[in-house]
Amino acid sequence: MLGKSFHLLAASALAVALFAGEVAAQEAIKVGLVMPLTGVLGPVGKQAVAGARLYMAQHGDMVAGRKIELVVRDDASVPDNSKRITQELIVSDKVAILGGGLTPNVLAIAPLVNESKTATVVMVSGTSIVTERSPYFVRTSWTHAQQASVLANWAAKNGSKRATIISSDWAPGHEASGVFSTTFTQAGGAIVEALKVPLANPDFAPFLQRARDGNPDTLFVFVPASQAAILAKQFVERGLDKSGIKLIGPGDIADDEDLPGMSDAMIGTVTAGFYSAHHPSAMNKEYVAAFQKANANVRPNFISVSAYDGMHLIYEALKKTEGKTDGPALVEAMKGMAWESPRGPMSIDPRTRDVVQDIYIRRVEKVDGALYSVEFETFKAINDPTKVASK
């Protein structure tokens, strides 16, 4: 009897263990996206969430035998909100992986990410220092230094001698304008003036007038994607489109979501960017069609593809870890990963955990009746120049 009881007990214990293992295997992996969905930068977060959701719609919600659940929260662009929401997601909602948004907001959550050792894919912020604030940050977006350095060198080699800078007064604007200024000067150009515009409720008109009065041959502009249409309108109203001043900037000023509603005065504007809805690959054409079908014909922009690739990185890392969500293991799995994106080839630098990607010089042109950024020169596999220099 004792022997029989022992075997029954062992069998029961085995059944319980197997059941527990099955439940653990089926337990959903929660991915938390803390993004600005309202406020002045609301369009940024909406593009990111749409890109992430499209990836899941195309690739399913099961990875390594575990269901993926997207948990989306609005921080309204306020860093304190990001910090509070992130703490709730980690402690109460048991989110295993995070997707990071704007620069100030990602910086605000760095201590929480470090303490909890949560793998966090930076899907929006382009400020170089972000990945240095946490060993658990991995970036799939871009850095402003990548775009600004390429554009400064290109401009200096293509006739620009005197440039005025207009940039938003926040960390991304400081970085973009600083790198452009340094690189352009080193390439033989001169900076006439650098003007800082308030981030909230900007009126670009007086800054554009001041820039015109300085008589530069080139105007380098950096503003968030959601403000590009306002700037373009005031650029025309101030007559700068007829002044002979070349308008250049990172891809933000010719944002794909805003371009269809911009004036034809934008035609000829040159930008440096890593993604255009006009990128001529089969993968991108499929991406654009799928995105527009899922989002009421809204055109995808560079933010959307950054989040789309962020989800790709998460999926592939989970495959490598066989569904384990241990932060250090996931980050290690992400390092060095390379793949083909709708933007083109890209990879993760294993040393910096930053994105390495092609940067394209593009010109705004009318294609089939609509404005697009059309690529005409490619700079291959660009890393963040500020980090290359510090090796």
Helices and strands as residue ranges (DSSP letters): H 2-26, E 29-35, H 42-59, E 62-63, E 66-74, H 79-91, E 97-100, H 103-116, E 119-122, G 128-132, E 137-139, H 144-157, E 162-168, H 171-186, E 190-197, H 205-213, E 218-222, G 225-227, H 228-237, G 240-242, E 246-250, G 251-254, G 259-261, G 264-266, E 270-273, H 282-294, H 302-320, H 327-334, E 338-341, E 344-348, E 355-367, E 370-382, H 385-389
